[in-house]
Amino acid sequence: MKPFLIITLIVAVILVAAFALLTRTTPGKTTTSSGATSDIQGHIENLMNSKNEYAFLIITVQGTLDFIQFTGNKSGVQLDLPLITERQKELKQSFKETAKALGLAVIENKGADGSDFLDINIHESSKEIAEISAIFMERLFNITSNSKLKFEYDL
């Protein structure tokens, strides 16, 4: 009788573990689309409404390596500029000046690999966040409303 009980318990533990693994939210497939600054709001709104705890959005100026990235939820987003490449490091002061001009606080963080990041927590509507994001991209990357952007996301 004991072996049957032990086997039953082991099977139960395996089933519970399998269920937990299969039902948790995990990173999915990254989707890419093209657009312009007028498309930022829709992507920010989707990020804020996402049920995926790993959701992210990266906006790149098409044809360049210039990008900003976001994570977020219903309460707002975190706008993030990594300072890994020389180009990104050159943008540090402009990023800080833009944040100051918009009344936003910059948080300097280190990634797990020791890389530096500049983060800004923005607790506004998707419309206001999109406007702020466009201003950052205009000032950092010299884009216009007609510039082509690439949106990469897992929402």
N, C-alpha and C positions, 0 to 999 in steps of 0.2 A: 504494500500500500504506500509506503514512503516514496519509492521511485516514481509512482504515478503523481503524487502530490508535488514532488520536486520538478518533474517535467512540466506539469500544469503551470506552476509558478514561473518557470523559465519562459514558457510560451507566452504567458500573460505579460511578462516584462517586455519581451520582444515586440509583442503587438502594440503595447502602449508606446514604446520608443518609436516604432515605425509610424504610428499615427501622428505622434508629435512632429516627427521629421517631415512627413508628407503634408501636414496642414499648416506649418509655420510659413510666414512670409519670407521669401528668399529673393535675392537679386535675380532679376529676369534678363531678358534680352534687351540690349540697347537698341533704340529706334532712332533713326536720323531723318530729318526733314530740312528743307531750305525755306528761307523767308527773309523778312526785313524787321526793322524795329517795331513796326505796327503789329507784328506777330508775337512779340514778347509777352504781352498780357495773357493771351490764351495759354501759353506754355506755363507761365507762372501760376495761373489759376488751376491748371491741371495738377501741377506739383503740390499746391496747397491742399487740394481735395483728394490727393492720392491716399489710399489705404496702405500702400507699401512703405514700410518703415525704412527701406533702403532707397527710396525714390531720390532721384537727382536730375538736374538739368545743367547742361553745359552749352553755352552760347559762344560760338567761334566766328570770327570774321572770316568769311569764306576766302580761301586762297592764302591764308596766313596761319600762324601758330598762336595768334592772339585770342584769348578766351577768358571768360569769367564763368564761374560755376555756382550752383545753388543746391541747397537741401532745404526742406521746409515741411510745414504742415499747416493746419487751419489757422494757427495763430500768427504765422508769418514765415519769412525765409531767412536763411543765412546766405548772404552774398560772399563769395570767397575768391580771392586771388592768390594762387600759389606763387611763391617766390623761389622757383627752382632754377629756371633758365636765366641767363644774363639779361635778356629782354624783359622778363618779368621783374627782375630786381631793379631794372631801370625805371619801372613804372611805380615803384613803391611810394615815392614822394608825391607824385601826381594823384595816386589813389588816396593817400592821406589828405591831401589838399581838397580833393573833390568831396570826400566824406565830411570834412570840416565845413566846407561851404554849404553843404546840405544839412548840417546839424546832426550828423551821424557819428557814432562812436566806433572807432576802429579797435579791434581786438587782435593782438599779435599772438599767434599760436604756433606750436611746433607739431609737425606730424610725427607719426610713429617712427619714421625713418630719419627724423631730425630736421626735415625740411621746414622752412618758414612759410607761414600763411598769414594773409591779412583777411580778417573776417568782419562782417558787419551784420548785425541782427536787425532786421527790418520788420516791424509789426504794424503793417499798414494793409490796405486793400491791394488786390492784385493789380489794379489800375495804377495806384501810386507806386507800387514796387516796380512795375514795368517802366514807368516814367523815370524813376531813380536809376534803374538799370541802363536805360538808354543814355542817360546823362553820363554815367560812368564810361560806357563804351564810346561815346562821342569824345569825351575828354581824354581817355586813355589811348584809344586806338584811332582817333581822328575819322570816325565813320560819319556818314550822313543818314538821313532817313531812307535813302535809296540803296545803301550798301547791302550787299547780300550776306546773310547770316546763315550759319549751319546750327541747327538745334539737335543735340544728342540728349536722349533722356531714357530713363527707365522709371515709369510712373506706375 
